[in-house]
C-alpha cells in the first residue's frame, strides 16, 4: 500500500521534533522549534508527514512559494537543510515509496515543482544515499551541487595543530604571542557590526539573520547555538557563531573578523579552540560551510578552510518539475 501523506498540524509539533532528534539524518534546521523563529507570515508552511498505516516513516519540512510565476514546494526556504527526515532503519523500498507519494501529492496540490537541499552525508548517523537514489530515479535532477568544507574529528584534541597546514600553525602561534584570547560569549551585539561589514566587503551580502533573530535562536537553542569570540585587550576582534546541528556535526555558520586586526590572526586561534570544544563534546565533524556559490569556487575561501584540515563534501539541491 502507498504511504499516506498528511499536512503537518500544530498539535503534532512535539512529536515532529522528537522524530527529528531520533532520526538518522535530522538536524535542528528540520525542527518546528527552529522554524518558530521566523515571523508567522514569512513562509506558507506546507510540511508533510508520511504514514505507513498510523506509523510515521518520514517527514518533510516544506513551504509553498511562488517563483517566476511557478508554484514551488520547497524543503525548506527558511533553513540551511531540508529534505526527507527518516530513521536509520528506512529501507530502499520505503525511500522509493516516500518519493513516489510526495510526487503524487505535489501534483494533486498543483505544484509546478519540488526542490530540496539535503544535509551532507556526514550529518547522518549511518551513511546512506538510498533517498538520493530514490529521488534521482523518480526524475529529480541536481539543481546545484555545492561543496562544503568539513573536518572529520577522528583525532585527539592534542593533535589539532598536527592537522593544520604549516601557515595555519604559524598564524595560530602568532595570535597566542600577541595576546589574543578566546572565550565563549553571548556578545552578539559586539560581533554583529563586524559580521555586517565583513560580509558586505567580501561578498556584498547581508547576514542571513538579524541581530534579534540571532538572539532568538540562542534563546531557543541555548545548548546548540554557541558563539566563540577572540579578544585583544577586552576588545572583540573576531567571532564564530556555531550551530550544533545534531549530535554528530557542528556547523560554523558565521565566521568574521575585524579587518583592522587581521594581522593578529584571531580566526586561527578561534578554530583551534572550537575544534577542541567539538572533540571534547563528542562531535564527529566540524562543517565550515560551503566555499562555492552556485557551483562557482571561491578559491581563497576554500584554501583558508583547507588550512585547518577541512575537505570537501557535497551539499546537493534536488529539483523535480512537472
C-alpha positions in Angstrom: 0.0 0.0 0.0 1.3 3.5 -0.8 2.2 5.8 2.0 -0.4 8.3 3.2 0.7 11.9 3.1 -0.7 14.4 5.6 -0.1 18.1 6.2 1.7 18.9 9.4 -0.6 20.0 12.2 0.4 22.3 15.1 -0.9 19.7 17.6 1.9 17.4 16.3 4.8 19.9 17.0 6.4 17.9 19.9 6.0 14.6 18.1 7.6 16.1 14.9 10.7 17.4 16.8 11.0 14.1 18.7 11.0 12.3 15.3 13.8 14.6 14.1 16.1 14.0 17.1 15.7 10.2 16.9 16.2 10.1 13.1 19.2 9.1 11.0 19.7 12.5 9.3 17.7 15.2 11.1 19.2 18.5 12.2 18.0 21.4 14.2 17.1 23.1 10.9 14.4 20.4 10.4 12.7 21.1 13.8 9.5 23.1 14.4 11.3 24.8 17.2 13.8 26.2 14.6 11.0 27.4 12.3 9.3 29.2 15.1 12.0 32.0 14.9 10.5 33.1 11.6 7.8 35.7 11.5 4.4 33.8 11.1 3.8 35.4 7.7 7.3 34.9 6.2 6.6 31.4 4.8 3.5 29.5 4.0 4.2 26.2 5.8 3.4 23.1 3.8 5.3 20.5 5.8 4.4 16.8 5.3 4.2 13.6 7.3 4.4 10.2 5.5 2.5 7.4 7.2 2.6 3.7 6.8 -0.8 3.0 8.4 -0.6 5.0 11.6 3.2 4.9 11.8 5.2 7.9 10.6 8.1 6.7 8.4 9.4 10.0 7.2 8.7 13.8 7.5 9.4 16.6 5.1 9.7 20.2 6.3 8.4 22.4 3.5 7.0 25.7 2.4 4.9 26.6 -0.6 6.1 29.6 -2.5 5.8 31.3 -5.9 9.0 31.8 -8.0 9.0 33.2 -11.5 5.2 32.6 -11.8 5.5 29.0 -10.7 4.3 27.3 -7.6 7.1 25.5 -5.8 7.1 23.1 -2.9 10.4 23.9 -1.2 12.1 22.0 1.6 12.7 24.4 3.2 13.1 28.0 2.1 13.8 29.1 5.7 16.6 26.7 6.6 20.1 25.6 5.6 19.0 22.0 5.1 15.7 20.3 4.2 14.8 17.1 2.5 13.2 14.0 3.9 14.0 13.1 7.5 13.9 9.4 8.2 15.0 6.7 10.7 18.2 4.6 10.3 16.0 1.6 9.5 14.5 3.1 6.3 14.7 0.6 3.5 15.3 1.3 -0.2 11.7 0.3 -0.9 10.4 2.7 1.7 12.6 5.5 0.3 11.1 5.0 -3.2 7.6 4.8 -1.7 8.1 8.1 0.1 9.4 9.9 -3.0 6.5 8.5 -5.1 4.0 9.5 -2.5 5.5 13.0 -2.5 5.3 13.4 -6.2 1.7 12.2 -6.4 0.8 14.6 -3.6 2.6 17.6 -5.1 0.9 17.1 -8.5 -2.5 16.7 -6.8 -1.9 20.0 -5.0 -1.0 21.7 -8.3 2.6 22.5 -7.5 4.8 23.1 -10.6 8.0 21.7 -9.0 9.5 20.3 -5.8 13.0 21.1 -4.5 15.1 20.3 -1.5 18.6 20.7 -0.2 19.8 17.6 1.6 22.1 17.7 4.6 25.6 16.3 3.6 26.1 12.6 4.3 28.3 13.5 7.3 25.2 14.6 9.2 23.8 11.0 9.0 24.1 8.7 12.0 24.8 5.9 9.5 25.7 7.0 5.9 23.0 6.3 3.3 22.3 7.5 -0.2 19.2 5.5 -0.7 16.9 8.6 -0.6 19.2 10.4 -3.1 18.9 7.4 -5.4 15.1 7.3 -5.0 14.9 11.0 -5.9 17.2 10.5 -8.9 15.3 7.5 -10.2 12.0 9.4 -9.9 13.0 12.3 -12.1 14.7 14.6 -9.7 17.8 16.3 -11.0 20.6 18.2 -9.4 19.7 21.9 -9.3 23.2 22.5 -7.9 26.0 20.6 -6.2 27.7 22.9 -3.7 30.8 21.8 -1.8 31.1 22.2 1.9 34.3 22.1 3.9 34.3 19.5 6.7 36.9 18.5 9.2 36.4 14.8 10.4 37.2 14.9 14.1 38.8 11.5 14.2 41.8 12.6 16.3 42.6 13.6 19.8 42.5 17.2 20.9 46.2 17.2 21.5 46.7 16.6 17.7 44.7 19.6 16.5 47.8 21.6 15.4 49.1 18.5 13.5 46.1 18.7 11.2 46.7 22.4 10.5 48.9 23.3 7.5 52.2 25.0 8.3 50.9 28.5 7.6 47.9 28.0 9.8 50.1 26.7 12.7 52.3 29.8 12.3 49.3 32.1 12.4 48.0 30.3 15.5 51.2 30.8 17.3 51.4 34.5 16.3 47.9 35.0 17.7 48.9 33.5 21.0 52.1 35.5 21.2 50.2 38.8 20.5 47.9 38.1 23.5 44.7 37.2 21.7 42.4 35.2 23.9 39.3 33.1 23.0 36.2 32.6 25.2 32.6 31.6 24.7 30.3 34.5 25.0 26.8 35.8 24.1 28.1 39.2 23.0 26.3 39.2 19.6 25.9 43.0 19.8 29.7 43.5 19.6 30.0 40.8 16.8 27.2 41.9 14.5 28.7 45.1 13.2 31.9 43.1 12.4 29.8 40.5 10.6 27.8 43.1 8.6 31.0 44.9 7.5 32.8 41.7 6.6 30.0 40.2 4.6 29.4 43.5 2.8 33.1 43.9 1.9 33.8 40.4 0.9 30.6 39.1 -0.6 28.3 42.1 -1.0 25.6 40.4 1.1 23.8 40.9 4.4 23.8 38.4 7.2 21.0 35.7 6.9 19.8 36.6 10.4 19.1 39.9 12.0 20.7 40.6 15.4 17.4 40.0 17.1 16.9 36.7 15.2 20.4 35.5 16.4 19.3 36.4 20.0 16.1 34.4 19.4 17.9 31.4 18.1 20.2 31.4 21.1 17.2 31.6 23.4 15.5 28.7 21.5 18.6 26.5 21.4 20.9 27.6 24.3 23.0 24.5 24.1 23.2 24.3 20.3 23.8 27.9 19.3 27.3 28.7 20.6 29.3 31.8 20.0 33.1 32.0 20.4 34.8 35.3 20.4 38.5 36.3 20.1 39.5 39.2 22.3 42.5 41.6 22.4 42.7 43.8 25.4 39.0 43.1 26.1 38.0 44.2 22.5 36.2 41.6 20.4 38.1 41.3 17.1 36.7 38.1 15.7 34.0 35.6 16.2 32.3 32.4 15.0 28.7 31.5 15.6 28.3 27.7 15.6 25.1 25.6 15.3 25.3 22.1 16.8 23.1 20.8 14.1 22.7 17.4 15.6 24.7 15.2 18.0 27.2 14.5 15.2 28.0 17.7 13.4 28.7 21.4 14.4 28.2 23.9 11.6 30.3 27.1 11.8 27.6 29.4 10.4 29.1 32.8 10.7 32.9 33.4 10.6 34.1 37.0 10.7 37.0 39.2 11.9 37.7 42.9 12.2 39.9 43.7 9.3 41.9 46.2 11.4 43.1 43.2 13.5 43.8 40.7 10.7 47.5 40.7 11.5 46.6 39.1 14.8 45.3 36.0 13.0 42.4 35.6 15.5 40.5 33.1 13.4 43.3 30.6 13.6 43.2 30.8 17.4 39.4 30.6 17.3 39.2 27.5 15.2 41.8 25.8 17.4 39.5 26.4 20.4 36.3 25.5 18.5 37.8 22.2 17.2 38.9 21.3 20.7 35.4 22.1 22.0 33.8 19.9 19.3 36.2 17.0 20.1 35.6 17.2 23.8 31.8 17.3 23.1 31.9 14.1 21.1 31.1 15.6 17.7 32.3 13.7 14.6 32.7 16.6 12.3 33.0 20.4 12.1 31.3 21.8 9.0 32.8 25.1 7.8 30.0 25.6 5.3 30.2 26.0 1.5 33.1 27.6 -0.4 31.1 27.5 -3.6 28.1 29.7 -4.7 26.0 28.3 -7.5 28.9 25.9 -8.1 31.5 28.7 -8.6 34.5 28.2 -6.4 35.9 30.8 -4.1 39.4 29.6 -4.2 40.7 31.8 -1.4 37.9 30.7 0.9 38.5 27.0 0.0 42.2 27.3 0.7 41.6 29.0 4.0 39.3 26.2 5.2 41.7 23.5 4.0 44.4 25.1 6.1 42.7 23.7 9.1 42.4 20.2 7.7 39.0 20.5 6.0 38.0 18.6 2.9 35.0 18.9 0.6 31.7 17.1 0.7 28.7 17.6 -1.5 25.7 19.6 -0.4 23.1 18.8 -3.0 20.0 20.6 -4.0 17.5 18.4 -6.0 14.6 19.7 -8.1 11.8 17.9 -10.0 9.5 19.9 -12.3 6.1 18.6 -13.6 
